[in-house]
Amino acid sequence: MYKVSINIFLKLFPYVCLALLIKTAVWFCESESWWPTITSPGMIMGVVGFGIAVLLGSKLSVVNGRLYSIEDAVCRIVGSLRIFVHKKNVSDDIKYWAHKFENTLNDPAKEEIVEMRVQTDGLIKKLIEEGYDGPNLSGFSRDVSYVLHRSTAEIPIAYEYFLTMINILYILTISLTVPGPSGFIAVLIVVFVLMGAGVVIEDMDHPLDRNESSLITVNLEPLQQFIEKK
């Protein structure tokens, strides 16, 4: 828990510093006669805030669904492997494939995914040659293809850019319309909430990224247990 909190803080720190720097510059300008005064900022903040809520909610729904769907698919893959491994002539191939699959998911890159697809095609071909063909094999092939595809899939970049632009616009609106010390507090809270949500959801958009700063990752425990047992 402590490590997660530190990682979140480290990811938010640059955004907080930048927002407070902008607010400081605005604060020095607020006392000048030429500085415009916005008397009714509520409508502006309400519209922009609603847009952010919709976009963040939609992205969260997509990435959260992907996270759990990958875990479900991995469980189904392991279920098929537990059946295939009892075939004498393919037992070693199953064990090798499981190790290769785990390594690919722990460090998904385009080259490794292409190689994993080739390995999967070879394994399926051997299973068919050994006379094994049925719903488990069909489901296995489909689930592996799904996981490999989803391992590098991300939210469209245009969506990300638009969400970032609205977040910046909202923070600037708070900086410009809430004067004095209250403005600093408001900016700090808004940046922490919006950017914090953005950072967590962005991390969920890379569910197989397992570097030290990762916050949320796919649980591969069923696959790991299968490999250790065999």
Disulfide bonds with the S-S distance in Angstrom:
none
